[in-house]
Amino acid sequence: MVDPRMRKIYFQFYQETYKASALDRKTKELIAIAASLACHCKGCLEGHIKKALKYGATKEELSETIAITMGVAAASVVDLTDIAAAELKIRHFDGARAPSEPREVSPEE
């Protein structure tokens, strides 16, 4: 469904990003694995795992890349909910112990 002209531009850009640069190819593939996970691209993920292995990535490097991606994804949930709570002026936790009984939060809070 992508216009052929736009597809060509995409492939030129994609190829450019994998040319020799400050990052070696294995590092680029590990970054691509993280991006594939973040973007939910199964085909990308599988392709970049294969390429990372081809360029010498170890199972430990793959695992660490995935763990870092998981950490960033979890942090994004904390960040978004902190921002929402601040904007809505909701303070469930203020550093004290959690209340034994949950209280209802009104829309005005």
C-alpha positions in Angstrom: 0.0 0.0 0.0 3.0 2.3 0.2 3.5 4.4 -2.9 6.5 3.0 -4.9 8.3 6.4 -4.7 8.0 6.5 -0.9 9.1 2.9 -0.7 12.2 3.7 -2.7 12.9 6.7 -0.4 12.5 4.4 2.6 14.9 1.8 1.3 17.5 4.4 0.4 17.3 5.8 3.9 17.4 2.3 5.5 20.4 1.3 3.4 22.2 4.5 4.4 21.7 3.8 8.1 23.6 0.5 7.8 26.7 1.9 6.0 30.0 2.0 7.8 29.9 4.7 10.5 30.8 5.3 14.1 28.8 2.3 15.2 29.8 -1.2 14.2 27.3 -3.4 12.5 26.7 -5.7 15.6 25.9 -2.6 17.7 23.5 -1.3 15.0 21.7 -4.7 14.9 21.4 -4.7 18.7 19.9 -1.2 18.6 17.6 -2.4 15.8 16.4 -5.3 18.0 15.5 -2.8 20.7 13.7 -0.6 18.2 11.9 -3.6 16.7 10.6 -4.6 20.1 9.5 -1.0 20.9 7.7 -0.8 17.5 6.2 -4.2 17.7 7.6 -5.3 14.4 7.9 -9.1 14.5 9.5 -9.4 11.0 12.0 -6.7 11.9 12.8 -8.4 15.2 13.5 -11.8 13.6 15.6 -10.3 10.8 17.7 -8.2 13.2 18.2 -11.1 15.6 19.6 -13.2 12.7 21.8 -10.3 11.6 23.0 -9.6 15.1 24.1 -13.3 15.4 25.7 -13.1 12.0 27.7 -10.1 13.1 28.9 -11.8 16.3 26.3 -10.9 19.0 26.4 -13.4 21.9 23.3 -14.7 23.6 24.3 -12.6 26.6 24.3 -9.4 24.4 20.9 -10.3 23.0 19.5 -10.9 26.4 20.9 -7.7 27.8 19.5 -5.8 24.8 16.1 -7.2 25.5 16.4 -6.5 29.2 17.3 -2.9 28.6 14.3 -2.6 26.2 12.1 -4.0 28.9 13.4 -1.5 31.4 12.8 1.4 29.1 9.3 0.1 28.3 8.5 -0.2 32.0 9.9 3.3 32.7 7.7 4.7 30.0 4.6 3.4 31.9 5.9 4.9 35.1 6.6 8.2 33.4 3.2 8.4 31.7 1.3 7.6 34.8 3.4 10.0 36.9 2.6 12.8 34.4 -1.1 11.9 34.3 -1.2 11.8 38.1 0.5 15.2 38.3 -1.9 16.7 35.8 -4.9 15.2 37.5 -3.5 16.1 41.0 -3.7 12.5 42.1 -1.3 11.4 44.9 -1.8 7.8 45.8 1.6 7.6 47.4 3.4 10.3 49.2 6.3 8.4 50.7 4.3 7.1 53.6 3.0 3.6 54.0 0.1 2.7 51.7 -3.3 3.0 53.5 -4.8 -0.2 54.8 -8.0 0.7 53.1 -8.1 2.2 49.6 -9.9 5.5 49.3 -12.0 6.6 46.4 -10.5 9.5 44.4 -13.0 12.1 43.2 -12.7 13.7 39.8 -12.0 17.1 41.5 -8.8 15.8 43.1 
